[in-house]
Amino acid sequence: MRVILYTGKGGVGKTSVAAATALRSSQLGHRTIVLSTDPAHSLADSFDVPLGGDPRLIAPNLWGQEVSILQEVRNHWGIIQDWVAELLAWRGLDEIVAEELAVLPGMEELASLLYVTTYHDKSEYEVLVIDCAPTGETLRLLAFPEVARWWMERIFPIERKAATLLRPFVKPILNIPIPDDQVFKSISELFAQINRMRAILTDPETTSVRLVVNPEKMVIKESQRTLTYLNLYGYATDLLICNRLIPDQVSDPYFQSWKESQIKYYQFIEENFSPLPIRNAPLLNREVVGIDMLEIMAVALFGEDDPTQVFFKGTIQGIEKEDGQFVLVLRLPFVSKEEVSLMRSGNELTVQVGNFRRNVILPQVLAGLATREARFVEGNLRIEFEEKGV
């Protein structure tokens, strides 16, 4: 099964792009399902058809789904949620408030994304297109398996053993709701599923993340940061969608300053996301709602191409640890070291090659470290950072 995730800053049009991609995929004969992990669903509005918690046929070969959050949280977190609610109620919270607070941050989106493993195992569909939440929530969601694995390997066994030892003595005296074996079993099963989900999402032959941007400064900055973290956590990005470009034929003077701004920022996008391919979608003269308008967008984006193909293979940048030091690896083929200059300002690293300039937003693990040296190895620029305390 081919999995394609679309994310971007809120309001850039990622839902429309995801819907258009799914529509084009279905028209090429692929059995396709598109679903949303955003709690504020807008997929149904995009297709202009009602959607619910179960897949619904929208067009030939195309199904849509807006996940029922409450139902999915109960399915995946039910036993755990009941224990958390019981613990909060023991601390004196009102029972209804405790039930609400027991839905921990990120549970909704995670429960939705676990459909990746469900549909992968069932093999009912050939293509799964996911309209993700805005980038901030998506990054926390995609980072969750790494945090969960560390906790399961290092903390979970200790907590389980401690609970087993303390339960017979503490619960009868203090009436503290200590988790029982059923809770720990539920946690183990959930994290096993999360690990399987991550294995699917980090397989570059199966899954691609695609960034949707508008040619605007704040949107681009957030997308740069997103690309850095996607590479950091091992998720392959194969395409960037630049949405809502004002067409050349628009000659109204009112739009002239907007067009000039978009030209400037589009050049910035080309420089800073290279060699990632870019597909453009124009600002259409009507709202992108319904099959007809989505088809227009799909043609603008992909033409005769199959949107399910992998448009780019390899990593644009990555972070490694070598001899105890962090190394930022940037792919810069056909360039020699003498042509490169580096400039650093806070958490931004600027790499200039001739007239080409690229800004890299450093992740937190590198932002506080000083750059040490840079060297070329097989077409990759490797930038070393000083260890803490050096």
Helices and strands as residue ranges (DSSP letters): E 2-7, H 14-27, E 32-36, H 43-47, E 56-59, E 62-66, H 69-90, H 95-101, H 107-113, H 115-122, E 127-131, H 135-154, H 156-174, H 181-201, E 207-213, H 217-232, E 237-245, G 253-255, H 256-273, E 278-282, H 291-302, E 317-322, E 325-331, G 337-339, E 340-345, E 348-353, E 356-361, H 364-367, E 371-377, E 380-385
